[in-house]
């Protein structure tokens, strides 16, 4: 009996020791492992490597419906500098869509405000609110984001 236990135990240890510590995102590693490794890499100042693991974790955990874990992966991606749409970011309001369309053409906030009769400060607020909804960080990406929104 004891010999059997030793063999089973030693087999587990051998299998565990042969397993590599860092697998690429396409592997069959469980999603929380991608999340953990991505967080560790981000903290170790390796954001480019962390992004691959965090995005794989976010995608897989999102498919599984593990929302708290998905949000944790999204937070890690944001910390790495990757724009990620915030949860509950619904479609743009008609006023935000019109403001975004005008801003994508290259108009200034003051010029945009003249068209629908808004104040430049309101235009600035609309743009500030819609950037996270579209998952972008600058006005330069606005045109492409609107195209993705209109033609998914």
N, CA, C and O atoms as a GROMACS GRO file, in nm:
protein
  608
    1UNK      N    1   0.080  -0.120   0.000
    1UNK     CA    2   0.000   0.000   0.000
    1UNK      C    3   0.085   0.127   0.000
    1UNK      O    4   0.058   0.220  -0.076
    2UNK      N    5   0.187   0.130   0.085
    2UNK     CA    6   0.269   0.249   0.095
    2UNK      C    7   0.344   0.275  -0.036
    2UNK      O    8   0.362   0.390  -0.074
    3UNK      N    9   0.385   0.170  -0.103
    3UNK     CA   10   0.456   0.189  -0.229
    3UNK      C   11   0.366   0.257  -0.331
    3UNK      O   12   0.411   0.345  -0.405
    4UNK      N   13   0.243   0.218  -0.335
    4UNK     CA   14   0.149   0.279  -0.427
    4UNK      C   15   0.134   0.428  -0.400
    4UNK      O   16   0.135   0.509  -0.493
    5UNK      N   17   0.119   0.462  -0.277
    5UNK     CA   18   0.104   0.603  -0.242
    5UNK      C   19   0.226   0.683  -0.284
    5UNK      O   20   0.214   0.795  -0.334
    6UNK      N   21   0.340   0.628  -0.264
    6UNK     CA   22   0.463   0.698  -0.303
    6UNK      C   23   0.468   0.718  -0.454
    6UNK      O   24   0.506   0.825  -0.501
    7UNK      N   25   0.431   0.617  -0.528
    7UNK     CA   26   0.436   0.629  -0.674
    7UNK      C   27   0.338   0.735  -0.724
    7UNK      O   28   0.372   0.816  -0.809
    8UNK      N   29   0.217   0.732  -0.671
    8UNK     CA   30   0.119   0.831  -0.714
    8UNK      C   31   0.166   0.970  -0.676
    8UNK      O   32   0.157   1.062  -0.757
    9UNK      N   33   0.215   0.986  -0.555
    9UNK     CA   34   0.264   1.116  -0.510
    9UNK      C   35   0.382   1.164  -0.591
    9UNK      O   36   0.389   1.281  -0.627
   10UNK      N   37   0.476   1.073  -0.621
   10UNK     CA   38   0.593   1.116  -0.697
   10UNK      C   39   0.556   1.149  -0.841
   10UNK      O   40   0.618   1.236  -0.902
   11UNK      N   41   0.457   1.083  -0.896
   11UNK     CA   42   0.412   1.114  -1.032
   11UNK      C   43   0.352   1.253  -1.040
   11UNK      O   44   0.371   1.324  -1.140
   12UNK      N   45   0.281   1.293  -0.938
   12UNK     CA   46   0.222   1.427  -0.936
   12UNK      C   47   0.332   1.533  -0.929
   12UNK      O   48   0.324   1.636  -0.996
   13UNK      N   49   0.431   1.506  -0.848
   13UNK     CA   50   0.539   1.602  -0.835
   13UNK      C   51   0.616   1.615  -0.966
   13UNK      O   52   0.656   1.725  -1.003
   14UNK      N   53   0.638   1.504  -1.035
   14UNK     CA   54   0.711   1.508  -1.162
   14UNK      C   55   0.632   1.588  -1.265
   14UNK      O   56   0.689   1.670  -1.337
   15UNK      N   57   0.501   1.564  -1.273
   15UNK     CA   58   0.419   1.636  -1.370
   15UNK      C   59   0.418   1.785  -1.339
   15UNK      O   60   0.423   1.867  -1.431
   16UNK      N   61   0.412   1.820  -1.212
   16UNK     CA   62   0.408   1.961  -1.175
   16UNK      C   63   0.542   2.028  -1.204
   16UNK      O   64   0.544   2.145  -1.242
   17UNK      N   65   0.652   1.956  -1.187
   17UNK     CA   66   0.782   2.018  -1.209
   17UNK      C   67   0.812   2.035  -1.357
   17UNK      O   68   0.893   2.121  -1.393
   18UNK      N   69   0.750   1.956  -1.445
   18UNK     CA   70   0.775   1.967  -1.589
   18UNK      C   71   0.694   2.079  -1.653
   18UNK      O   72   0.725   2.123  -1.763
   19UNK      N   73   0.590   2.125  -1.585
   19UNK     CA   74   0.504   2.228  -1.641
   19UNK      C   75   0.576   2.363  -1.643
   19UNK      O   76   0.632   2.404  -1.541
   20UNK      N   77   0.577   2.432  -1.759
   20UNK     CA   78   0.644   2.562  -1.765
   20UNK      C   79   0.570   2.666  -1.683
   20UNK      O   80   0.450   2.653  -1.659
   21UNK      N   81   0.640   2.768  -1.641
   21UNK     CA   82   0.578   2.869  -1.555
   21UNK      C   83   0.501   2.974  -1.634
   21UNK      O   84   0.403   3.028  -1.583
   22UNK      N   85   0.542   3.005  -1.755
   22UNK     CA   86   0.474   3.109  -1.833
   22UNK      C   87   0.439   3.056  -1.971
   22UNK      O   88   0.527   3.032  -2.054
   23UNK      N   89   0.311   3.037  -1.994
   23UNK     CA   90   0.263   2.988  -2.124
   23UNK      C   91   0.207   3.105  -2.204
   23UNK      O   92   0.164   3.205  -2.146
   24UNK      N   93   0.207   3.093  -2.334
   24UNK     CA   94   0.146   3.199  -2.415
   24UNK      C   95  -0.005   3.199  -2.399
   24UNK      O   96  -0.062   3.098  -2.359
   25UNK      N   97  -0.072   3.311  -2.429
   25UNK     CA   98  -0.216   3.322  -2.409
   25UNK      C   99  -0.299   3.218  -2.483
   25UNK      O  100  -0.410   3.190  -2.439
   26UNK      N  101  -0.251   3.161  -2.592
   26UNK     CA  102  -0.329   3.063  -2.667
   26UNK      C  103  -0.329   2.925  -2.606
   26UNK      O  104  -0.395   2.835  -2.658
   27UNK      N  105  -0.259   2.905  -2.497
   27UNK     CA  106  -0.250   2.772  -2.436
   27UNK      C  107  -0.377   2.739  -2.359
   27UNK      O  108  -0.468   2.820  -2.348
   28UNK      N  109  -0.380   2.619  -2.306
   28UNK     CA  110  -0.497   2.572  -2.233
   28UNK      C  111  -0.487   2.602  -2.084
   28UNK      O  112  -0.548   2.533  -2.002
   29UNK      N  113  -0.412   2.701  -2.048
   29UNK     CA  114  -0.396   2.739  -1.906
   29UNK      C  115  -0.527   2.801  -1.857
   29UNK      O  116  -0.591   2.874  -1.933
   30UNK      N  117  -0.567   2.774  -1.734
   30UNK     CA  118  -0.690   2.835  -1.682
   30UNK      C  119  -0.680   2.987  -1.681
   30UNK      O  120  -0.573   3.044  -1.661
   31UNK      N  121  -0.793   3.052  -1.704
   31UNK     CA  122  -0.797   3.196  -1.718
   31UNK      C  123  -0.747   3.270  -1.594
   31UNK      O  124  -0.677   3.370  -1.608
   32UNK      N  125  -0.780   3.225  -1.472
   32UNK     CA  126  -0.725   3.298  -1.357
   32UNK      C  127  -0.572   3.298  -1.354
   32UNK      O  128  -0.512   3.390  -1.299
   33UNK      N  129  -0.510   3.196  -1.412
   33UNK     CA  130  -0.365   3.194  -1.418
   33UNK      C  131  -0.314   3.305  -1.510
   33UNK      O  132  -0.213   3.369  -1.480
   34UNK      N  133  -0.382   3.327  -1.622
   34UNK     CA  134  -0.346   3.438  -1.710
   34UNK      C  135  -0.361   3.570  -1.636
   34UNK      O  136  -0.276   3.659  -1.647
   35UNK      N  137  -0.469   3.581  -1.561
   35UNK     CA  138  -0.493   3.703  -1.486
   35UNK      C  139  -0.382   3.725  -1.384
   35UNK      O  140  -0.326   3.834  -1.375
   36UNK      N  141  -0.349   3.623  -1.308
   36UNK     CA  142  -0.245   3.634  -1.206
   36UNK      C  143  -0.110   3.667  -1.268
   36UNK      O  144  -0.039   3.757  -1.221
   37UNK      N  145  -0.075   3.596  -1.375
   37UNK     CA  146   0.054   3.620  -1.440
   37UNK      C  147   0.059   3.761  -1.500
   37UNK      O  148   0.161   3.829  -1.491
   38UNK      N  149  -0.051   3.804  -1.561
   38UNK     CA  150  -0.057   3.938  -1.617
   38UNK      C  151  -0.039   4.045  -1.511
   38UNK      O  152   0.031   4.144  -1.532
   39UNK      N  153  -0.104   4.026  -1.396
   39UNK     CA  154  -0.088   4.122  -1.287
   39UNK      C  155   0.056   4.124  -1.236
   39UNK      O  156   0.110   4.231  -1.207
   40UNK      N  157   0.116   4.008  -1.224
   40UNK     CA  158   0.256   4.000  -1.177
   40UNK      C  159   0.350   4.070  -1.275
   40UNK      O  160   0.440   4.143  -1.234
   41UNK      N  161   0.329   4.046  -1.405
   41UNK     CA  162   0.414   4.109  -1.506
   41UNK      C  163   0.397   4.260  -1.507
   41UNK      O  164   0.494   4.334  -1.523
   42UNK      N  165   0.274   4.306  -1.489
   42UNK     CA  166   0.250   4.450  -1.485
   42UNK      C  167   0.321   4.513  -1.367
   42UNK      O  168   0.383   4.619  -1.381
   43UNK      N  169   0.313   4.450  -1.253
   43UNK     CA  170   0.381   4.503  -1.134
   43UNK      C  171   0.533   4.496  -1.147
   43UNK      O  172   0.605   4.574  -1.085
   44UNK      N  173   0.581   4.403  -1.228
   44UNK     CA  174   0.726   4.388  -1.252
   44UNK      C  175   0.773   4.479  -1.365
   44UNK      O  176   0.884   4.463  -1.415
   45UNK      N  177   0.689   4.575  -1.404
   45UNK     CA  178   0.725   4.674  -1.507
   45UNK      C  179   0.746   4.611  -1.644
   45UNK      O  180   0.835   4.652  -1.718
   46UNK      N  181   0.662   4.512  -1.678
   46UNK     CA  182   0.665   4.451  -1.811
   46UNK      C  183   0.525   4.461  -1.871
   46UNK      O  184   0.460   4.358  -1.892
   47UNK      N  185   0.476   4.584  -1.900
   47UNK     CA  186   0.338   4.600  -1.945
   47UNK      C  187   0.307   4.535  -2.079
   47UNK      O  188   0.195   4.488  -2.099
   48UNK      N  189   0.401   4.530  -2.170
   48UNK     CA  190   0.374   4.470  -2.301
   48UNK      C  191   0.346   4.321  -2.286
   48UNK      O  192   0.252   4.270  -2.348
   49UNK      N  193   0.425   4.252  -2.206
   49UNK     CA  194   0.401   4.109  -2.182
   49UNK      C  195   0.275   4.089  -2.100
   49UNK      O  196   0.203   3.991  -2.120
   50UNK      N  197   0.248   4.180  -2.008
   50UNK     CA  198   0.129   4.168  -1.923
   50UNK      C  199   0.001   4.182  -2.004
   50UNK      O  200  -0.098   4.115  -1.977
   51UNK      N  201   0.003   4.270  -2.106
   51UNK     CA  202  -0.117   4.293  -2.187
   51UNK      C  203  -0.167   4.166  -2.253
   51UNK      O  204  -0.287   4.142  -2.259
   52UNK      N  205  -0.076   4.083  -2.303
   52UNK     CA  206  -0.119   3.961  -2.372
   52UNK      C  207  -0.194   3.868  -2.276
   52UNK      O  208  -0.297   3.812  -2.312
   53UNK      N  209  -0.142   3.853  -2.156
   53UNK     CA  210  -0.206   3.765  -2.058
   53UNK      C  211  -0.335   3.826  -2.004
   53UNK      O  212  -0.434   3.755  -1.986
   54UNK      N  213  -0.334   3.955  -1.977
   54UNK     CA  214  -0.454   4.021  -1.925
   54UNK      C  215  -0.567   4.022  -2.027
   54UNK      O  216  -0.683   4.003  -1.992
   55UNK      N  217  -0.534   4.046  -2.154
   55UNK     CA  218  -0.639   4.047  -2.256
   55UNK      C  219  -0.695   3.907  -2.278
   55UNK      O  220  -0.815   3.890  -2.300
   56UNK      N  221  -0.609   3.805  -2.272
   56UNK     CA  222  -0.657   3.667  -2.285
   56UNK      C  223  -0.748   3.632  -2.167
   56UNK      O  224  -0.851   3.567  -2.185
   57UNK      N  225  -0.710   3.675  -2.048
   57UNK     CA  226  -0.792   3.648  -1.930
   57UNK      C  227  -0.925   3.721  -1.939
   57UNK      O  228  -1.029   3.663  -1.909
   58UNK      N  229  -0.923   3.848  -1.981
   58UNK     CA  230  -1.047   3.926  -1.990
   58UNK      C  231  -1.143   3.865  -2.091
   58UNK      O  232  -1.263   3.855  -2.065
   59UNK      N  233  -1.090   3.823  -2.204
   59UNK     CA  234  -1.175   3.762  -2.307
   59UNK      C  235  -1.236   3.631  -2.260
   59UNK      O  236  -1.357   3.610  -2.272
   60UNK      N  237  -1.154   3.544  -2.205
   60UNK     CA  238  -1.203   3.412  -2.161
   60UNK      C  239  -1.297   3.425  -2.042
   60UNK      O  240  -1.401   3.358  -2.037
   61UNK      N  241  -1.262   3.508  -1.946
   61UNK     CA  242  -1.348   3.524  -1.828
   61UNK      C  243  -1.479   3.592  -1.865
   61UNK      O  244  -1.583   3.563  -1.805
   62UNK      N  245  -1.476   3.681  -1.963
   62UNK     CA  246  -1.599   3.743  -2.010
   62UNK      C  247  -1.692   3.641  -2.074
   62UNK      O  248  -1.813   3.645  -2.054
   63UNK      N  249  -1.634   3.547  -2.151
   63UNK     CA  250  -1.715   3.440  -2.211
   63UNK      C  251  -1.777   3.352  -2.105
   63UNK      O  252  -1.889   3.303  -2.122
   64UNK      N  253  -1.706   3.331  -1.996
   64UNK     CA  254  -1.756   3.247  -1.887
   64UNK      C  255  -1.859   3.319  -1.800
   64UNK      O  256  -1.930   3.255  -1.722
   65UNK      N  257  -1.866   3.450  -1.812
   65UNK     CA  258  -1.959   3.526  -1.731
   65UNK      C  259  -1.906   3.557  -1.592
   65UNK      O  260  -1.984   3.589  -1.502
   66UNK      N  261  -1.776   3.548  -1.572
   66UNK     CA  262  -1.714   3.579  -1.443
   66UNK      C  263  -1.685   3.728  -1.438
   66UNK      O  264  -1.571   3.772  -1.455
   67UNK      N  265  -1.789   3.806  -1.413
   67UNK     CA  266  -1.779   3.951  -1.424
   67UNK      C  267  -1.679   4.016  -1.328
   67UNK      O  268  -1.605   4.105  -1.370
   68UNK      N  269  -1.674   3.976  -1.201
   68UNK     CA  270  -1.573   4.040  -1.114
   68UNK      C  271  -1.430   4.016  -1.162
   68UNK      O  272  -1.346   4.105  -1.153
   69UNK      N  273  -1.404   3.896  -1.211
   69UNK     CA  274  -1.269   3.864  -1.260
   69UNK      C  275  -1.241   3.936  -1.392
   69UNK      O  276  -1.128   3.979  -1.416
   70UNK      N  277  -1.343   3.947  -1.475
   70UNK     CA  278  -1.327   4.019  -1.601
   70UNK      C  279  -1.294   4.166  -1.573
   70UNK      O  280  -1.206   4.224  -1.637
   71UNK      N  281  -1.364   4.224  -1.478
   71UNK     CA  282  -1.337   4.364  -1.443
   71UNK      C  283  -1.196   4.380  -1.387
   71UNK      O  284  -1.130   4.481  -1.412
   72UNK      N  285  -1.150   4.281  -1.311
   72UNK     CA  286  -1.014   4.286  -1.257
   72UNK      C  287  -0.912   4.284  -1.371
   72UNK      O  288  -0.812   4.355  -1.366
   73UNK      N  289  -0.937   4.201  -1.473
   73UNK     CA  290  -0.847   4.197  -1.589
   73UNK      C  291  -0.852   4.330  -1.665
   73UNK      O  292  -0.748   4.378  -1.711
   74UNK      N  293  -0.971   4.389  -1.677
   74UNK     CA  294  -0.984   4.519  -1.744
   74UNK      C  295  -0.909   4.628  -1.667
   74UNK      O  296  -0.848   4.716  -1.728
   75UNK      N  297  -0.914   4.623  -1.534
   75UNK     CA  298  -0.840   4.721  -1.454
   75UNK      C  299  -0.691   4.708  -1.479
   75UNK      O  300  -0.620   4.808  -1.489
   76UNK      N  301  -0.643   4.584  -1.489
   76UNK     CA  302  -0.502   4.562  -1.519
   76UNK      C  303  -0.464   4.615  -1.657
   76UNK      O  304  -0.357   4.673  -1.674
   77UNK      N  305  -0.553   4.595  -1.754
   77UNK     CA  306  -0.527   4.646  -1.890
   77UNK      C  307  -0.523   4.798  -1.890
   77UNK      O  308  -0.438   4.858  -1.957
   78UNK      N  309  -0.615   4.861  -1.816
   78UNK     CA  310  -0.613   5.007  -1.807
   78UNK      C  311  -0.484   5.056  -1.744
   78UNK      O  312  -0.428   5.156  -1.787
   79UNK      N  313  -0.437   4.985  -1.642
   79UNK     CA  314  -0.312   5.022  -1.575
   79UNK      C  315  -0.193   5.008  -1.669
   79UNK      O  316  -0.092   5.076  -1.653
   80UNK      N  317  -0.204   4.918  -1.768
   80UNK     CA  318  -0.097   4.901  -1.866
   80UNK      C  319  -0.106   5.004  -1.979
   80UNK      O  320  -0.020   5.009  -2.066
   81UNK      N  321  -0.211   5.084  -1.977
   81UNK     CA  322  -0.226   5.187  -2.080
   81UNK      C  323  -0.315   5.146  -2.196
   81UNK      O  324  -0.318   5.215  -2.297
   82UNK      N  325  -0.386   5.036  -2.184
   82UNK     CA  326  -0.476   4.990  -2.289
   82UNK      C  327  -0.616   5.040  -2.259
   82UNK      O  328  -0.670   5.009  -2.154
   83UNK      N  329  -0.676   5.119  -2.349
   83UNK     CA  330  -0.812   5.166  -2.323
   83UNK      C  331  -0.912   5.051  -2.332
   83UNK      O  332  -0.912   4.975  -2.429
   84UNK      N  333  -0.995   5.039  -2.230
   84UNK     CA  334  -1.094   4.932  -2.223
   84UNK      C  335  -1.228   4.999  -2.192
   84UNK      O  336  -1.234   5.084  -2.104
   85UNK      N  337  -1.335   4.963  -2.264
   85UNK     CA  338  -1.465   5.022  -2.232
   85UNK      C  339  -1.506   4.989  -2.089
   85UNK      O  340  -1.488   4.877  -2.043
   86UNK      N  341  -1.559   5.085  -2.022
   86UNK     CA  342  -1.604   5.067  -1.883
   86UNK      C  343  -1.733   4.984  -1.880
   86UNK      O  344  -1.810   4.987  -1.976
   87UNK      N  345  -1.756   4.911  -1.771
   87UNK     CA  346  -1.879   4.835  -1.762
   87UNK      C  347  -2.000   4.927  -1.758
   87UNK      O  348  -1.995   5.035  -1.698
   88UNK      N  349  -2.108   4.885  -1.821
   88UNK     CA  350  -2.228   4.967  -1.826
   88UNK      C  351  -2.218   5.082  -1.924
   88UNK      O  352  -2.305   5.169  -1.927
   89UNK      N  353  -2.115   5.082  -2.006
   89UNK     CA  354  -2.100   5.188  -2.106
   89UNK      C  355  -2.196   5.157  -2.220
   89UNK      O  356  -2.165   5.082  -2.312
   90UNK      N  357  -2.311   5.218  -2.210
   90UNK     CA  358  -2.413   5.190  -2.311
   90UNK      C  359  -2.387   5.274  -2.436
   90UNK      O  360  -2.284   5.341  -2.448
   91UNK      N  361  -2.480   5.268  -2.525
   91UNK     CA  362  -2.468   5.344  -2.649
   91UNK      C  363  -2.466   5.492  -2.619
   91UNK      O  364  -2.513   5.537  -2.514
   92UNK      N  365  -2.412   5.566  -2.711
   92UNK     CA  366  -2.404   5.711  -2.694
   92UNK      C  367  -2.542   5.774  -2.705
   92UNK      O  368  -2.628   5.724  -2.777
   93UNK      N  369  -2.563   5.883  -2.633
   93UNK     CA  370  -2.687   5.958  -2.648
   93UNK      C  371  -2.682   6.029  -2.783
   93UNK      O  372  -2.573   6.046  -2.839
   94UNK      N  373  -2.795   6.069  -2.836
   94UNK     CA  374  -2.793   6.138  -2.965
   94UNK      C  375  -2.706   6.264  -2.963
   94UNK      O  376  -2.636   6.293  -3.061
   95UNK      N  377  -2.708   6.339  -2.853
   95UNK     CA  378  -2.626   6.461  -2.844
   95UNK      C  379  -2.477   6.425  -2.841
   95UNK      O  380  -2.396   6.493  -2.904
   96UNK      N  381  -2.441   6.320  -2.769
   96UNK     CA  382  -2.302   6.276  -2.765
   96UNK      C  383  -2.256   6.227  -2.902
   96UNK      O  384  -2.144   6.254  -2.943
   97UNK      N  385  -2.343   6.154  -2.971
   97UNK     CA  386  -2.309   6.104  -3.104
   97UNK      C  387  -2.283   6.219  -3.201
   97UNK      O  388  -2.187   6.216  -3.278
   98UNK      N  389  -2.369   6.321  -3.196
   98UNK     CA  390  -2.352   6.437  -3.284
   98UNK      C  391  -2.224   6.513  -3.248
   98UNK      O  392  -2.150   6.556  -3.337
   99UNK      N  393  -2.198   6.529  -3.120
   99UNK     CA  394  -2.075   6.596  -3.075
   99UNK      C  395  -1.953   6.518  -3.120
   99UNK      O  396  -1.855   6.576  -3.167
  100UNK      N  397  -1.957   6.387  -3.106
  100UNK     CA  398  -1.845   6.302  -3.146
  100UNK      C  399  -1.824   6.309  -3.298
  100UNK      O  400  -1.710   6.314  -3.344
  101UNK      N  401  -1.933   6.309  -3.373
  101UNK     CA  402  -1.922   6.315  -3.519
  101UNK      C  403  -1.854   6.445  -3.562
  101UNK      O  404  -1.768   6.445  -3.650
  102UNK      N  405  -1.895   6.556  -3.500
  102UNK     CA  406  -1.834   6.685  -3.533
  102UNK      C  407  -1.688   6.692  -3.487
  102UNK      O  408  -1.604   6.748  -3.558
  103UNK      N  409  -1.659   6.636  -3.371
  103UNK     CA  410  -1.521   6.637  -3.321
  103UNK      C  411  -1.431   6.551  -3.409
  103UNK      O  412  -1.313   6.581  -3.425
  104UNK      N  413  -1.485   6.444  -3.465
  104UNK     CA  414  -1.406   6.356  -3.551
  104UNK      C  415  -1.365   6.425  -3.680
  104UNK      O  416  -1.267   6.385  -3.743
  105UNK      N  417  -1.440   6.528  -3.720
  105UNK     CA  418  -1.402   6.602  -3.841
  105UNK      C  419  -1.289   6.699  -3.816
  105UNK      O  420  -1.234   6.756  -3.910
  106UNK      N  421  -1.252   6.719  -3.688
  106UNK     CA  422  -1.139   6.806  -3.657
  106UNK      C  423  -1.177   6.943  -3.607
  106UNK      O  424  -1.090   7.029  -3.593
  107UNK      N  425  -1.305   6.966  -3.579
  107UNK     CA  426  -1.347   7.096  -3.529
  107UNK      C  427  -1.306   7.114  -3.382
  107UNK      O  428  -1.291   7.016  -3.309
  108UNK      N  429  -1.288   7.237  -3.341
  108UNK     CA  430  -1.257   7.266  -3.201
  108UNK      C  431  -1.387   7.262  -3.120
  108UNK      O  432  -1.496   7.259  -3.176
  109UNK      N  433  -1.374   7.263  -2.987
  109UNK     CA  434  -1.493   7.261  -2.902
  109UNK      C  435  -1.579   7.385  -2.926
  109UNK      O  436  -1.702   7.377  -2.924
  110UNK      N  437  -1.516   7.497  -2.947
  110UNK     CA  438  -1.590   7.621  -2.971
  110UNK      C  439  -1.668   7.614  -3.103
  110UNK      O  440  -1.782   7.659  -3.110
  111UNK      N  441  -1.606   7.558  -3.206
  111UNK     CA  442  -1.673   7.543  -3.336
  111UNK      C  443  -1.787   7.441  -3.327
  111UNK      O  444  -1.892   7.460  -3.388
  112UNK      N  445  -1.766   7.335  -3.252
  112UNK     CA  446  -1.871   7.232  -3.234
  112UNK      C  447  -1.989   7.293  -3.161
  112UNK      O  448  -2.104   7.265  -3.194
  113UNK      N  449  -1.962   7.377  -3.060
  113UNK     CA  450  -2.068   7.435  -2.979
  113UNK      C  451  -2.159   7.526  -3.061
  113UNK      O  452  -2.277   7.540  -3.029
  114UNK      N  453  -2.107   7.587  -3.166
  114UNK     CA  454  -2.188   7.678  -3.249
  114UNK      C  455  -2.294   7.603  -3.329
  114UNK      O  456  -2.402   7.657  -3.353
  115UNK      N  457  -2.266   7.480  -3.370
  115UNK     CA  458  -2.359   7.405  -3.456
  115UNK      C  459  -2.491   7.375  -3.384
  115UNK      O  460  -2.594   7.425  -3.429
  116UNK      N  461  -2.493   7.296  -3.275
  116UNK     CA  462  -2.622   7.267  -3.211
  116UNK      C  463  -2.663   7.370  -3.107
  116UNK      O  464  -2.767   7.354  -3.042
  117UNK      N  465  -2.584   7.475  -3.088
  117UNK     CA  466  -2.621   7.580  -2.993
  117UNK      C  467  -2.589   7.543  -2.849
  117UNK      O  468  -2.667   7.573  -2.759
  118UNK      N  469  -2.477   7.478  -2.827
  118UNK     CA  470  -2.433   7.441  -2.693
  118UNK      C  471  -2.320   7.531  -2.648
  118UNK      O  472  -2.266   7.609  -2.728
  119UNK      N  473  -2.284   7.521  -2.523
  119UNK     CA  474  -2.166   7.594  -2.476
  119UNK      C  475  -2.043   7.507  -2.499
  119UNK      O  476  -2.055   7.384  -2.501
  120UNK      N  477  -1.926   7.566  -2.514
  120UNK     CA  478  -1.804   7.487  -2.531
  120UNK      C  479  -1.777   7.394  -2.412
  120UNK      O  480  -1.719   7.287  -2.426
  121UNK      N  481  -1.821   7.439  -2.296
  121UNK     CA  482  -1.803   7.356  -2.176
  121UNK      C  483  -1.890   7.230  -2.184
  121UNK      O  484  -1.845   7.122  -2.143
  122UNK      N  485  -2.011   7.240  -2.235
  122UNK     CA  486  -2.098   7.124  -2.253
  122UNK      C  487  -2.037   7.028  -2.354
  122UNK      O  488  -2.042   6.906  -2.335
  123UNK      N  489  -1.981   7.082  -2.461
  123UNK     CA  490  -1.915   6.999  -2.561
  123UNK      C  491  -1.800   6.922  -2.497
  123UNK      O  492  -1.782   6.803  -2.521
  124UNK      N  493  -1.722   6.992  -2.416
  124UNK     CA  494  -1.610   6.928  -2.346
  124UNK      C  495  -1.659   6.816  -2.255
  124UNK      O  496  -1.597   6.710  -2.248
  125UNK      N  497  -1.770   6.839  -2.186
  125UNK     CA  498  -1.827   6.736  -2.098
  125UNK      C  499  -1.872   6.615  -2.179
  125UNK      O  500  -1.845   6.502  -2.141
  126UNK      N  501  -1.940   6.638  -2.291
  126UNK     CA  502  -1.984   6.527  -2.376
  126UNK      C  503  -1.865   6.444  -2.422
  126UNK      O  504  -1.869   6.321  -2.417
  127UNK      N  505  -1.760   6.509  -2.466
  127UNK     CA  506  -1.641   6.437  -2.512
  127UNK      C  507  -1.576   6.360  -2.398
  127UNK      O  508  -1.530   6.247  -2.416
  128UNK      N  509  -1.571   6.421  -2.281
  128UNK     CA  510  -1.512   6.356  -2.164
  128UNK      C  511  -1.591   6.230  -2.126
  128UNK      O  512  -1.532   6.132  -2.082
  129UNK      N  513  -1.722   6.234  -2.144
  129UNK     CA  514  -1.805   6.119  -2.108
  129UNK      C  515  -1.802   6.010  -2.215
  129UNK      O  516  -1.814   5.892  -2.182
  130UNK      N  517  -1.785   6.047  -2.340
  130UNK     CA  518  -1.793   5.944  -2.444
  130UNK      C  519  -1.661   5.873  -2.470
  130UNK      O  520  -1.662   5.763  -2.526
  131UNK      N  521  -1.549   5.931  -2.433
  131UNK     CA  522  -1.420   5.863  -2.454
  131UNK      C  523  -1.416   5.727  -2.383
  131UNK      O  524  -1.380   5.628  -2.446
  132UNK      N  525  -1.452   5.719  -2.254
  132UNK     CA  526  -1.453   5.586  -2.189
  132UNK      C  527  -1.557   5.492  -2.250
  132UNK      O  528  -1.536   5.372  -2.257
  133UNK      N  529  -1.670   5.548  -2.293
  133UNK     CA  530  -1.773   5.463  -2.354
  133UNK      C  531  -1.722   5.398  -2.481
  133UNK      O  532  -1.756   5.283  -2.511
  134UNK      N  533  -1.641   5.471  -2.556
  134UNK     CA  534  -1.587   5.417  -2.682
  134UNK      C  535  -1.457   5.340  -2.661
  134UNK      O  536  -1.408   5.274  -2.753
  135UNK      N  537  -1.401   5.348  -2.542
  135UNK     CA  538  -1.276   5.278  -2.514
  135UNK      C  539  -1.155   5.342  -2.579
  135UNK      O  540  -1.062   5.273  -2.620
  136UNK      N  541  -1.157   5.474  -2.589
  136UNK     CA  542  -1.045   5.545  -2.650
  136UNK      C  543  -0.986   5.643  -2.550
  136UNK      O  544  -1.048   5.675  -2.448
  137UNK      N  545  -0.865   5.691  -2.579
  137UNK     CA  546  -0.798   5.781  -2.487
  137UNK      C  547  -0.767   5.917  -2.548
  137UNK      O  548  -0.724   6.008  -2.478
  138UNK      N  549  -0.789   5.932  -2.679
  138UNK     CA  550  -0.757   6.060  -2.743
  138UNK      C  551  -0.855   6.088  -2.857
  138UNK      O  552  -0.923   5.998  -2.907
  139UNK      N  553  -0.858   6.214  -2.895
  139UNK     CA  554  -0.945   6.255  -3.005
  139UNK      C  555  -0.902   6.198  -3.139
  139UNK      O  556  -0.983   6.187  -3.231
  140UNK      N  557  -0.775   6.161  -3.150
  140UNK     CA  558  -0.725   6.106  -3.276
  140UNK      C  559  -0.792   5.972  -3.310
  140UNK      O  560  -0.804   5.937  -3.427
  141UNK      N  561  -0.833   5.897  -3.209
  141UNK     CA  562  -0.895   5.766  -3.231
  141UNK      C  563  -1.047   5.775  -3.243
  141UNK      O  564  -1.114   5.673  -3.260
  142UNK      N  565  -1.100   5.895  -3.236
  142UNK     CA  566  -1.246   5.913  -3.235
  142UNK      C  567  -1.312   5.868  -3.365
  142UNK      O  568  -1.414   5.800  -3.362
  143UNK      N  569  -1.254   5.904  -3.478
  143UNK     CA  570  -1.314   5.868  -3.608
  143UNK      C  571  -1.323   5.717  -3.624
  143UNK      O  572  -1.427   5.666  -3.665
  144UNK      N  573  -1.215   5.646  -3.592
  144UNK     CA  574  -1.215   5.500  -3.605
  144UNK      C  575  -1.314   5.436  -3.508
  144UNK      O  576  -1.379   5.337  -3.542
  145UNK      N  577  -1.324   5.491  -3.387
  145UNK     CA  578  -1.416   5.437  -3.287
  145UNK      C  579  -1.560   5.454  -3.332
  145UNK      O  580  -1.643   5.365  -3.311
  146UNK      N  581  -1.591   5.566  -3.394
  146UNK     CA  582  -1.727   5.589  -3.443
  146UNK      C  583  -1.759   5.494  -3.559
  146UNK      O  584  -1.872   5.446  -3.571
  147UNK      N  585  -1.661   5.466  -3.643
  147UNK     CA  586  -1.682   5.371  -3.752
  147UNK      C  587  -1.711   5.232  -3.697
  147UNK      O  588  -1.800   5.163  -3.747
  148UNK      N  589  -1.637   5.190  -3.594
  148UNK     CA  590  -1.660   5.060  -3.532
  148UNK      C  591  -1.798   5.055  -3.468
  148UNK      O  592  -1.864   4.951  -3.470
  149UNK      N  593  -1.841   5.167  -3.413
  149UNK     CA  594  -1.973   5.174  -3.348
  149UNK      C  595  -2.084   5.161  -3.453
  149UNK      O  596  -2.184   5.092  -3.430
  150UNK      N  597  -2.066   5.228  -3.567
  150UNK     CA  598  -2.169   5.227  -3.671
  150UNK      C  599  -2.169   5.096  -3.751
  150UNK      O  600  -2.274   5.050  -3.796
  151UNK      N  601  -2.052   5.037  -3.769
  151UNK     CA  602  -2.039   4.913  -3.848
  151UNK      C  603  -1.963   4.809  -3.768
  151UNK      O  604  -1.842   4.792  -3.787
  152UNK      N  605  -2.033   4.737  -3.676
  152UNK     CA  606  -1.964   4.640  -3.590
  152UNK      C  607  -1.908   4.522  -3.661
  152UNK      O  608  -1.848   4.435  -3.598
   0.00000   0.00000   0.00000
